[in-house]
Amino acid sequence: MYFCAFQIVKQLALIDLNFIDRFKTEGKLKKSYKNAKLSYLRRIRWAVSAFYFGMGLCFATWASRIPDIKMTLHLSDADLGTILFALPVGQLMMMPFSGKLVTRFGSHRIGVFSLIMYAFCLSNMGLATTSWQLALGLFLFGLFGNMNNIAINTQGVYTEKLYKKTIMASFHGVWSFAGFTGALIGLAMLSLDLAPYHHFLIVGLIVITLIAFNYKFLIKAKRTPVTVEKKKLFAKPDSALIWLGVIGFGCMASEGIMFDWSGIYFKDVVKAPGPLIILGYTSFMIMMASGRFLGDGLILRFGRKKVIQTSGLLISTGLFTAVAFPYLIPSTLGFMLVGLGVSTIVPTLYSLAGKNPTVPPGEALTIVSSVSFLGFLMGPPVIGYIAELMGLRFSFAFIGVFGVLIALMVSRIKAIQ
């Protein structure tokens, strides 16, 4: 899979993925925002954080009930893997349009609309009684998820401009914290033996409440078109960016299977009792959130290369531990190591891409993030097919090799220092 992915990456990297910049516009903040008091800026930051939290809570809520839905619909591992493809298909279908919608109607409007629809799609997935209904729900979930992702990250960029310092990492930390919160809520719902629909409906109402109390504080920016010089569709890629993308692919593939398959692993392999099925996912999210809040300090002290190498080894160690000792405590500890391992890799890669000396930051980030995202999209469905043929333990061990490959590749990339 890694070799095939690299071949895809090589071809994909030949395409100028920054073609979307032709539709971009540059936002101008009103003077009232720039001259606002610190207390009001903090309220804006809280509002934007609330939308990040709502987005993360919806996704974590879905992930926490995958084992139940799989059992209710009597899906095999291969069946689930096929259905899971619907979510990334929805995301990919929306990618060319999300930026245009944000430009046309404003990130504050699209952010509110898309998060409401995201929560609505979540609640309705709990009503699915057939495979095609679940697939349709996941498609729409992915579609509005991508729209919301673009809109809310645009709000994050505006807020960062107001603060005149880097605060984007804290927003993504809030998203991770929402994942942890969603896992805890899922654990509580399982212990109460609540059906997925009622669980999803409660979370949807929580998200709507967050929107109601915070939408007025989203930034309303005046946007003016920017003329961007047309570029050739095919362009020679920077080799360093290709390798950064491949490393990101391995990391996000590992992250993706933890979101979609950790609950299944604890249910079918670990044989965790009742509510403890979600323990693996919860432990993963705790460590991923913690690692993101602590990552900047670790990089400052030990350097990017050592941190990424160690992170790759943590991913492998965690997955191999869960495979070799498929029991409750060892598997929980293993998933915690995986969470810590994936927490800092992608943010560090994005930082390095933005500092590439030969490629403009926007283009470099587009290439690396797009290639990395392939891992998140391809990993979970492929694991379903491997699990059907070889078993779930073998498929987790297969992904565990990615961490070792990450550590080896990092030592050969000069861009990572």
PyMOL commands that set and color helices and strands:
alter all, ss='L'
color gray80, all
select helices_A, chain A and resi 2-13+17-23+31-34+38-64+66-72+77-84+86-105+107-125+131-163+168-191+196-217+239-268+274-302+304-324+328-354+361-390+392-410
alter helices_A, ss='H'
color red, helices_A
select strands_A, chain A and resi 25-28+222-225
alter strands_A, ss='S'
color yellow, strands_A
deselect
rebuild
show_as cartoon
